[in-house]
Amino acid sequence: MPFRVGSTTLARATMGEEVEAMDGRHLGVAGSLAVLLLLAACGPDGDEPSTTTGAERALPAPATDGGLGLNDALANRRSVRGFTGETLTAEEISQLLWAAQGITADWGGRTAPSAGALYPIEVYVADRDGVLHYVPDGHRTQRVTDADLRAALAEAAGGQEAVGAAPSVFVIAAVPGRTEAKYGDRADRYVALEAGHVCQNLLLEATALGLGAVPVGAFSDEAVRSALGLPGDVTPLYLVPVGHPQA
């Protein structure tokens, strides 16, 4: 909703409360400060605030029943590298992220198995609007950047066209230290296995949604890490371009 000052309601103000700025009525110091802060967050014409790095947003609730059967998804899964220009909907992105790492048990168990239930995997999605980091707890995302980094990811992948052309590129990464703390030298194997489980879930969900996807493993780890601004303890393991397949 727009923020306006004057005789109109200043909607969705601080802490979700609504206040009104009526003609000829003073808001007081606190109210005036709130107005100034809200206006600073808005565009020059009183538009919605622009997306902010670090902002969190809840995803649409994922469907947990119905849809294409597992056997059909398995039979129809293909590596798809050509995509139309149609972007993915919020519902499709939500479903894909849930399939990859969604929580399915009250104690925190997820869609993909994890050695010791330590869950080292982190999933990101890059599209024209920027990069989001999936937060399984609460099924939400955290904005990493507003920049479109698909070209940078394609360059990191040796110029692979599918990475640059896809409307969305899912990045499956890991924090091996979470697993190493318990499993030591076996951690690398367990993390790699888990990444495979996660990627297959993502590929099958894409098929079930009528989308196309392809797993990409040929890329520079450092270039992907640099493009996304990932910490040094996070290792990218897959790039997965996803979109509507070309006819």
Secondary structure, 3 states (H helix, E strand, C coil): CCCCCCCCEECCCHHHCCEECCCCCCCHHHHHHHHHHHHHHCCCCCCCCCCCCCCEEECCCCCCCCCCCHHHHHHHCCECCCECCCCCCHHHHHHHHHHHHCECCCCCCECCCCHHHCCCEEEEEEECCEEEEEECCCCEEEEEECCCCHHHHHHHCCCCHHHHHCCEEEEEEECCHHHHHHHHHHHHHHHHHHHHHHHHHHHHHHHHCCCEECCECCCCHHHHHHHHCCCCCCEEEEEEEEECECC
